[in-house]
Amino acid sequence: MLGACAHASNRDVSAGPTVGARIAPSEMPVQPGDCAEALRRAADKPDLVVDRLPTPVVTRPAVLKNVPRSALRKDGSASVKVDVVIDTLGKADMKTFKVVAASHPWLVKNVRTALAKWRFEPAELAGCKVPRVYHFMASAPGHGSNSKSDR
């Protein structure tokens, strides 16, 4: 449950509409073809809502191939989640690589190496290619997993 607290004031606060108020430009849709504005917004907020998310088109090398036993949990499972910005050329900007969660450091190294070589269709906003965060997640089920209940 959310709550809020307000302090009483001696000033009269009107709850009515404000006349002459302007909507901030970032709240208005980007006009088709206004790439300067689309790029500005993407720079301000790398996870902004876009018309098309970055999409992998070349996924070699594959991730989580030949995972060593030492990188697996006791039940044989493994998982990794990372974020990285995909630039307007469709390449992962590895300076922005961020680990969200990982069950073992080997997985992070494996995913970092792979994503650096992958190629993407960049995100688009208003018909313009923009940099955008790509959320990557991979996991390997454990030995005791029930395939029907894991779906």
Secondary structure, DSSP 8 states (H G I E B T S, - for coil): ---------SS----S--TT----GGGS---TT-HHHHHHHHHH-TT---SB--EEEE--S-SS-S--GGGS-TTS-EEEEEEEEE-TTS-EEEEEEEEEEES-HHHHHHHHHHHHH-EEE-EEETTEEE-EEEEEEEEE--TT--TTTT-
